[in-house]
Amino acid sequence: MESFYIEPGNIKNGFGKVVGDEFFHLVRVSRKRKGELIYLFDGTGKIYTARIVDIGRDKAECEIISEDFMRGEVDENVAIAQAILKNLERFEFALEKLTELGVKHIIPLITERVVPAKSPKDISRNKIERWKKIILSACKQSNRALIPELSEPISFESFILTSEMYEKKIILHEGANFKSSLFYDYIGQLGDISSILIAVGPEGGFTDEEVELAVKSGFDVVSLGERRLRSETASIIGLGIFMQFLISKKSNK
């Protein structure tokens, strides 16, 4: 069955109300009809089996038949700080794939070598709303009921100051001026953790000054090997490896 997003506040007394873009998709794109069964998810991990009981001009009323929590999420809070890329299509591709892989928090990062923006003010509200729609679409495509949090774009310096909430922090960097661990070896030595933050630079990577600032703030420098990877490739591969590690560890408990 097809899944549709519903805001938690629109589920009351055993009924759910689908509105806005999701209503348009339900009626105009998927062409659902009264009496059909669908899945509803509220973005917090809950998923509902529901029957469409009425379709109005701007909303669809659905009767909740059953409620469950979507399985497949890891317990750890895994965040990716992804630098905004010159090619925004590649950045949006990264948002999509990181969501599918199970990231819980995405932080758009503005670093020294970021070309499209030099400050958070350079990123329009329309662009941020578009990114949220891409993330929502990726949740639906991957049958995921938990929508990752998308932070407001942030400068590298401010990002460093707000990174203290994470138990482990790593910065992906290939420079020869810093001692680094291979990513696979690094995660293999991790014990039980509650949260981890992975920072990924833009085209050209982080500057040495940025890496030095991160190291002074408790980040570990980690490498994905000797190949020069595109930024979005590094974030997707890094998260994919780490999520498999967490899933394997969870299943072996």
N, C-alpha and C positions, 0 to 999 in steps of 0.2 A: 504493500500500500504506500501511497505517496504521503510525505510529511509536510506539514505547514506550521509556521511559527505563530504562536499566540502569546501575547503578553500575559504574565501571571495575573494581573488585575482583571483580565477578561475571562477568567474562569471562576464561576460562582454557582453554588447550589446545584452542582452536577451538570452544568452546561457551560459551554465555551463559545466565545464570540470572535470570529475571524474578521478582521477589518484591514483597511489600507491596502498596501501593495500585495499582501498575502491573499486578501479577498479577491483582488484583480487576478492574481495568478490562479487561484482556485477556480474561478468562474470562467475567465476569458482564455487562459492558457490550458489548464488541465480539464476544463469543461466538466467539472464535477456537478452532480445532480442530487436532488433531495433523495435521501435514503441510502446514499453510498457511504461506505466506511473509509475513514482516513486516520492518519496519525497526526496528533498535535504535540508540539514540544514547546516548553516555555523558556528555554535558554538556561535554566538552572540545573538541568539534568533530568527533569521529569518528562515522561512521555505518556501520552494518553491515546487510547483507542476510542474513536468517537464516530457517531453517525450524524450526518447532516440532516437536520430536521426542518430547516427553513432557509431560503436564500432570498434576501431582500435586495434593495437597490445598492446598499453600501456595506452590507455585513451578511455573514452566514452564521446561523445559530446551529450549534452542534451539541448533541447529547453525549456526555462522557460515559463510556461503557466500562472502561477499566483504566487504572493508573499504575505506573511502574517507574522505576528509576533506570535510565539507560546504563547498561553495563559497558565495560571497556575503558572507563576512565581510570587513570592512575591516581593514587592518593597524593602524590607530590605536586606542589605548585611549580610548574615548569614555565619559565618566561623566556621569550626571545626579544632582545633589543636589536631590531633590524634597521640599519642605516637606510635612509631613503635614497633610492637609486636614480641616476640620471634618466634611465629608461624606466618610466613609471609603470609600463606594462610588465616589466620584470619584477618590480616591487610588488605589484598586485598579484602576480603569479606566486610569489613567495607567500603573501598573505593567505592565498587559497590553499597552498600545499601545507603550510604550517598548521592551519586549522584542521585539515584532514588528518594530519599526523597526531594531533592531540595536544597542541600547545594550549596553555590556559591564559596566557597574558602576552600580548604583543605591544611592544613599545617602539613607535617610529622615532628613529634617532637622527638628529642633525649634527654631523661631525664636520671637521675642517674641510674634508674633501667632498662633502655632499654638494652637488651642483644645483639641483632644482630649488634649494632653499638655504638661506643663511641664518634664518631664525624661525621659530615656530609661527610667527605672524605671517610668514610667506606661504603657509599652507592654508588654503581656503577651507571654509566649513563644508562647501559642496564636495570637496575632494575627500574629506574625512567621512562624510556620510556615504560616499561611494565605496570607500574601503569597508565600512560596516556592512554594506549590502553584499560585498564580495565574500566577507567572512560568513554572513548568514547563509548565502547560497552554498558555500563549501560545507557548512554544517548539514544542510539538507541533502546535498549530494552524497556525503559520507555517512548519512544516517546517525548523526551525532546530535545529542539533545542538550549539550552544554556549549553555550556560545562563549568563545574566548573574549576576555576583556581587551578592548583596544584603547590604549592610553592616548592622550593628546600628544602630538609631536613635541619633543623636548631636546634642548641643547645637550651636548655631551657633558659639559660641566655640571649642569643641573641634574642630569641623569646619574652621574657619579654620586652626588650628594644624597639622592633618594634611593640608592641601591642597598642601603644597610639592612633592609628588611629580609634580604635573602640569605639563607644559611651558607650557600656556596655560590661563588660568582666566578665566571670564566670569560675571558676575552679571546676570540679566535684571531691569531696573528701569525704571520709567516716571516717576520723580520728576523735578521741574524743578530740583532743587538740585544735580544732578550732570550733567556733560557726558557724553553717551552717543553711541555709533555705532549706526546701523541694522544689524541682525543680518546681513542679506544683504551689505551693503557690508563689514562686518567680516570675514566668512569669506572673501570674495573677495580680501582682502589678505593672508591667511595663506599663509605658505610651507609647506614640508614640516615637519610636526610629528609627534611620536610619541604625544602624549596631550593631551586637553583635558577640562576640567571645566566643566560648565554648572550654575549654581545658580539654582533657581526658587523663589520665595517662596510663602507661603500666601495665603488670602483676605486682601486688604488689602495684600499685598506685603511686602517687607522694610521695616524702619524705616530712617530716614536714618542712625541710629547704626550699624546693621548694614552698610549699604552703605559707610559711611565706613571701618569696620573692614576690610571686604573689599578696598577700594581700597588701603588702607595695606599690605595683605598681597599685593598684586600682581594683584588681579582687575581686569579691564576691565569697565566698565559698558556694557551693550548693550541696545538696545531693539528690540521687534518692531513698533513703529509707535505711532500715536496712539490706537488703539482699546484699550479696557479689556478684556483677555482673562481668562477664567478661568485659574486656575493650571495645571490639567491641559491646557488648550488650548495655553497658552504652551509648556509642556515638550514636548508632542507635535509642535507645529508647528516649534519650534526644532530639535528633534532630526531631524525629517523633512527639513527644508531642509539641515541640515548633513550628514546621511548621503548625500543625493543629490549634494551637492558632493564628498564623498569618493569615492563610487562613480564619478562622472564623471571625476574626476581620475585615479583608478586605471585606468579603461578607456582613457584617452587617453595613458597612458605608453607 
